[in-house]
């Protein structure tokens, strides 16, 4: 509710009572305002759907709020983001995720994607893929693994 504060889950619960609330936009908190609406249809599939607003209750510092729990064809995208790395430029990506909520199907990518909403081939995104599908062997164990989806320097790491 305030800068550096916590969201108000009770207010959200009250607002969504008796209905299904869906996150329509993920708001960028930086000055760039690279907000991400639900992903529209592209050349690799239909439009995605939004994440249920109350699917992932979280408590931190004694405060309840909600995270975003993705499954199926849920996704968000900004096709004209500014200030993001392109063409393999150095960048840092941070994602909080769970090793118990994964599958071996393509794809849950988090990061910079192709802006034209077209699958133009492997290695054209700078993103993290998190799942049990091994993109860059050797992959030891059953995963899940973190893989880059960029054509630059295939790096990977097991998640436990």
C-alpha positions as CSV (number, residue, x, y, z in Angstrom):
1,X,0.0,0.0,0.0
2,X,3.0,2.3,0.5
3,X,6.5,2.4,-0.8
4,X,8.5,-0.3,0.9
5,X,5.3,-1.6,2.5
6,X,3.1,-4.6,2.1
7,X,0.1,-5.3,-0.1
8,X,-3.2,-5.5,1.7
9,X,-4.6,-9.1,1.2
10,X,-7.7,-8.4,3.4
11,X,-8.7,-5.5,1.1
12,X,-8.1,-7.8,-2.0
13,X,-10.2,-10.6,-0.4
14,X,-13.0,-8.2,0.3
15,X,-12.9,-6.8,-3.2
16,X,-12.9,-10.3,-4.8
17,X,-15.5,-11.9,-2.5
18,X,-18.1,-13.9,-4.4
19,X,-16.3,-13.7,-7.7
20,X,-13.1,-14.8,-9.4
21,X,-10.4,-12.1,-9.6
22,X,-7.6,-12.4,-12.2
23,X,-4.4,-10.3,-12.5
24,X,-4.8,-8.4,-15.7
25,X,-1.6,-6.5,-15.6
26,X,1.7,-7.0,-13.8
27,X,2.9,-3.5,-13.0
28,X,6.6,-2.5,-13.4
29,X,7.6,-0.6,-10.2
30,X,10.6,1.1,-12.0
31,X,10.4,4.5,-13.6
32,X,10.3,2.8,-17.0
33,X,6.7,1.6,-16.5
34,X,7.2,-1.6,-18.6
35,X,3.8,-2.9,-17.4
36,X,2.9,-6.4,-18.8
37,X,-0.7,-7.1,-19.8
38,X,-1.9,-10.7,-20.4
39,X,-0.1,-12.1,-23.4
40,X,-2.0,-11.9,-26.7
41,X,-2.0,-14.6,-29.3
42,X,1.2,-15.1,-31.3
43,X,2.5,-17.4,-34.0
44,X,3.2,-20.2,-31.5
45,X,-0.3,-20.4,-29.9
46,X,-3.4,-18.6,-28.7
47,X,-3.7,-15.8,-26.2
48,X,-2.8,-16.6,-22.7
49,X,-5.0,-16.2,-19.6
50,X,-4.3,-14.3,-16.5
51,X,-3.2,-15.7,-13.1
52,X,-5.9,-16.0,-10.4
53,X,-5.3,-13.2,-7.9
54,X,-5.6,-15.4,-4.8
55,X,-3.9,-18.7,-6.0
56,X,-0.7,-18.2,-4.0
57,X,-1.1,-16.9,-0.5
58,X,2.2,-15.8,1.1
59,X,3.1,-14.5,4.5
60,X,6.1,-12.3,5.1
61,X,6.9,-10.3,8.1
62,X,3.6,-11.3,9.6
63,X,1.7,-9.8,6.6
64,X,-0.4,-11.9,4.2
65,X,-0.3,-11.1,0.5
66,X,-0.5,-13.0,-2.8
67,X,2.1,-14.1,-5.2
68,X,1.4,-15.2,-8.8
69,X,1.0,-18.9,-9.4
70,X,1.3,-19.8,-13.1
71,X,0.0,-22.9,-14.7
72,X,-1.2,-23.9,-18.2
73,X,-1.3,-21.1,-20.7
74,X,-1.0,-18.2,-18.3
75,X,1.4,-15.4,-19.3
76,X,2.2,-11.7,-19.6
77,X,4.2,-9.7,-22.0
78,X,5.3,-6.1,-22.9
79,X,6.1,-5.8,-26.6
80,X,7.8,-2.4,-26.5
81,X,9.8,-2.5,-23.2
82,X,12.5,0.1,-22.8
83,X,15.8,-0.2,-21.0
84,X,16.1,-4.0,-21.3
85,X,19.1,-5.9,-22.5
86,X,19.0,-7.0,-26.1
87,X,21.2,-9.1,-28.4
88,X,22.9,-10.9,-25.6
89,X,23.9,-7.8,-23.7
90,X,24.8,-8.4,-20.0
91,X,22.0,-8.4,-17.6
92,X,20.8,-9.8,-14.3
93,X,17.6,-11.7,-13.8
94,X,16.0,-12.6,-10.5
95,X,13.1,-15.0,-10.0
96,X,11.6,-16.5,-6.9
97,X,10.2,-19.9,-7.8
98,X,9.4,-23.3,-6.4
99,X,10.9,-26.6,-7.3
100,X,7.6,-28.4,-6.6
101,X,5.6,-26.5,-9.2
102,X,7.2,-27.5,-12.5
103,X,6.8,-29.8,-15.4
104,X,8.7,-31.2,-18.3
105,X,6.9,-29.2,-21.0
106,X,8.0,-26.1,-22.8
107,X,8.0,-23.4,-21.5
108,X,8.0,-21.1,-18.5
109,X,10.3,-18.3,-19.6
110,X,10.9,-15.4,-17.4
111,X,12.8,-12.4,-18.8
112,X,13.2,-10.7,-22.1
113,X,11.3,-12.4,-24.9
114,X,10.9,-11.9,-28.7
115,X,9.0,-8.7,-29.1
116,X,7.2,-9.5,-32.3
117,X,5.2,-12.3,-30.6
118,X,6.6,-14.8,-33.1
119,X,8.7,-17.8,-32.5
120,X,11.6,-17.0,-34.8
121,X,13.7,-20.0,-33.6
122,X,15.7,-21.2,-30.6
123,X,18.1,-18.8,-28.9
124,X,16.3,-15.5,-29.7
125,X,15.3,-14.6,-26.2
126,X,17.3,-13.5,-23.1
127,X,15.2,-15.3,-20.4
128,X,15.3,-18.0,-17.8
129,X,13.5,-21.3,-18.4
130,X,12.6,-23.2,-15.3
131,X,11.5,-26.8,-15.7
132,X,12.4,-30.5,-15.9
133,X,13.0,-30.5,-19.6
134,X,16.8,-30.6,-20.3
135,X,17.6,-28.0,-22.9
136,X,21.4,-27.9,-22.5
137,X,22.8,-31.4,-21.7
138,X,24.4,-32.7,-19.6
139,X,21.7,-32.4,-17.0
140,X,22.3,-34.5,-13.9
141,X,19.4,-35.9,-11.9
142,X,15.7,-35.4,-12.6
143,X,15.8,-31.6,-12.3
144,X,14.2,-29.1,-12.3
145,X,16.9,-27.0,-13.9
146,X,17.4,-23.3,-14.6
147,X,18.4,-22.8,-18.2
148,X,18.9,-19.6,-20.2
149,X,16.8,-19.3,-23.4
150,X,19.5,-17.2,-25.0
151,X,21.9,-18.2,-27.8
152,X,24.7,-16.7,-25.7
153,X,26.7,-19.0,-23.3
154,X,24.4,-21.9,-22.3
155,X,24.6,-21.8,-18.5
156,X,22.5,-24.1,-16.3
157,X,22.0,-25.0,-12.7
158,X,20.1,-27.6,-10.8
159,X,17.4,-26.5,-8.3
160,X,16.9,-28.4,-5.1
